Amino acid sequence: MVTKQEISGKWNSITGAVKKKYGQITDDELSQVEGDTDQLIGLIQQKTGQGREQVEAFLSEACQNCDSHSGNFSEMASEYAETASETFREGYEQVARRAREGYEQSAEVLAQRPLESVVAALGVGLITGIAIGISIASHRQPEPSWRDRWSR
């Protein structure tokens, strides 16, 4: 059986294991039973319907895992950083590849149909300019005329 001293010394790791295995247990519930082995076991039993022996076995295993992982923290952090770096690099390479493909495709279309491309670009620019102009003009308050200013 897990002792109160074991649980209180490894509380953060144990609560992490409890939350991982029993997702229905909330942080608030865990903070209410903090450090009390019997209350923690009771809470897990109440939420999951498991027997006391099963819960105690899980907590003992979680405590043993805390011992085996505590010395490997720097190794785990290093592995995590390496994995994150590799994932970032792969994502960057994928974005760069897609941008290159898009550029090459655009250049190909422009080379095949230069006149249509120029006309399309001018048309899009004209329509965008008109839309922006209308948008700005519609939000603007009309300036009072000289007659309105004079009559004030």
C-alpha positions as CSV (number, residue, x, y, z in Angstrom):
1,M,0.0,0.0,0.0
2,V,1.1,3.5,-0.7
3,T,2.0,5.6,2.4
4,K,1.0,9.2,3.0
5,Q,4.6,10.2,2.9
6,E,5.1,8.7,-0.5
7,I,2.0,10.4,-1.9
8,S,2.8,13.8,-0.3
9,G,6.4,13.7,-1.6
10,K,5.3,12.8,-5.2
11,W,1.9,14.6,-5.3
12,N,2.4,16.4,-8.6
13,S,3.6,13.3,-10.4
14,I,0.8,11.2,-8.9
15,T,-1.9,13.7,-9.8
16,G,-0.6,13.9,-13.3
17,A,-0.9,10.1,-13.6
18,V,-4.4,10.1,-12.0
19,K,-5.6,12.8,-14.4
20,K,-4.1,10.9,-17.3
21,K,-5.7,7.6,-16.4
22,Y,-9.0,9.0,-14.9
23,G,-9.9,12.0,-17.0
24,Q,-13.2,12.5,-15.2
25,I,-11.4,13.6,-12.0
26,T,-11.0,17.3,-11.9
27,D,-8.1,19.5,-10.5
28,D,-10.5,20.9,-7.9
29,E,-11.3,17.4,-6.6
30,L,-7.6,16.5,-6.5
31,S,-6.8,19.7,-4.6
32,Q,-9.5,18.9,-2.0
33,V,-7.8,15.6,-1.2
34,E,-4.2,16.8,-1.5
35,G,-1.8,14.5,0.3
36,D,-4.5,12.3,1.9
37,T,-4.1,8.8,0.6
38,D,-7.5,7.5,1.9
39,Q,-9.4,10.4,0.5
40,L,-7.6,10.1,-2.9
41,I,-8.4,6.3,-3.0
42,G,-12.0,7.1,-2.1
43,L,-12.3,9.8,-4.7
44,I,-11.0,7.5,-7.4
45,Q,-13.3,4.6,-6.3
46,Q,-16.3,7.0,-6.3
47,K,-15.5,8.3,-9.8
48,T,-14.5,5.1,-11.4
49,G,-16.3,2.3,-9.5
50,Q,-13.0,0.4,-9.1
51,G,-12.1,-1.6,-6.1
52,R,-9.7,-0.4,-3.4
53,E,-7.1,-3.0,-4.3
54,Q,-7.1,-1.8,-8.0
55,V,-6.7,1.8,-7.0
56,E,-3.9,1.0,-4.5
57,A,-2.1,-1.0,-7.2
58,F,-2.4,1.9,-9.6
59,L,-1.1,4.4,-7.0
60,S,1.8,2.1,-6.1
61,E,2.7,1.8,-9.8
62,A,2.4,5.6,-10.2
63,C,4.8,6.1,-7.3
64,Q,7.3,3.6,-8.7
65,N,7.1,5.4,-12.1
66,C,7.8,8.7,-10.2
67,D,11.0,7.1,-8.8
68,S,12.2,5.8,-12.2
69,H,11.5,9.0,-14.0
70,S,12.8,11.5,-11.5
71,G,16.4,11.0,-12.4
72,N,15.8,11.2,-16.1
73,F,14.2,14.6,-16.2
74,S,17.0,16.2,-18.1
75,E,17.0,13.4,-20.6
76,M,13.3,13.7,-21.1
77,A,13.5,17.4,-21.5
78,S,16.3,17.0,-24.0
79,E,14.2,14.4,-26.0
80,Y,11.2,16.7,-25.9
81,A,13.3,19.6,-27.2
82,E,14.7,17.5,-29.9
83,T,11.3,16.2,-31.0
84,A,9.8,19.7,-30.9
85,S,12.8,21.0,-33.0
86,E,12.4,18.2,-35.5
87,T,8.6,18.8,-35.8
88,F,9.2,22.5,-36.3
89,R,11.8,21.8,-39.0
90,E,9.5,19.4,-40.8
91,G,6.6,21.9,-40.7
92,Y,8.9,24.7,-42.0
93,E,10.1,22.5,-44.9
94,Q,6.6,21.6,-45.8
95,V,5.5,25.2,-45.9
96,A,8.6,26.2,-47.9
97,R,8.0,23.3,-50.4
98,R,4.3,24.4,-50.9
99,A,5.3,28.0,-51.3
100,R,7.9,27.0,-53.9
101,E,5.3,24.8,-55.8
102,G,2.8,27.7,-55.7
103,Y,5.5,30.1,-57.1
104,E,6.5,27.7,-59.8
105,Q,2.8,27.1,-60.8
106,S,2.2,30.9,-60.9
107,A,5.3,31.5,-63.0
108,E,4.2,28.7,-65.4
109,V,0.7,30.2,-65.8
110,L,2.1,33.6,-66.3
111,A,4.5,32.3,-69.0
112,Q,1.7,30.5,-70.9
113,R,-0.8,33.3,-70.7
114,P,0.9,36.6,-70.1
115,L,-1.9,38.9,-71.4
116,E,-4.7,37.2,-69.5
117,S,-2.6,37.3,-66.4
118,V,-1.9,41.0,-66.6
119,V,-5.6,41.7,-67.4
120,A,-6.7,39.6,-64.4
121,A,-4.2,41.3,-62.1
122,L,-5.4,44.7,-63.2
123,G,-9.0,43.7,-62.8
124,V,-8.5,42.3,-59.3
125,G,-6.6,45.5,-58.3
126,L,-9.3,47.7,-59.7
127,I,-12.1,45.9,-57.9
128,T,-10.1,45.8,-54.6
129,G,-9.4,49.6,-54.9
130,I,-13.0,50.4,-55.5
131,A,-14.2,48.2,-52.6
132,I,-11.7,49.8,-50.2
133,G,-12.7,53.3,-51.4
134,I,-16.4,52.6,-50.9
135,S,-15.7,51.1,-47.5
136,I,-13.7,54.2,-46.4
137,A,-16.2,56.6,-47.8
138,S,-19.2,54.9,-46.2
139,H,-17.7,55.2,-42.7
140,R,-16.8,58.9,-43.1
141,Q,-19.1,61.6,-41.8
142,P,-19.8,64.3,-44.5
143,E,-18.1,67.6,-43.7
144,P,-20.5,70.4,-43.1
145,S,-20.8,72.9,-45.9
146,W,-19.8,76.5,-45.5
147,R,-23.5,77.4,-45.0
148,D,-23.9,74.9,-42.2
149,R,-20.8,76.3,-40.5
150,W,-21.9,79.9,-41.0
151,S,-25.4,79.2,-39.5
152,R,-24.1,77.8,-36.2
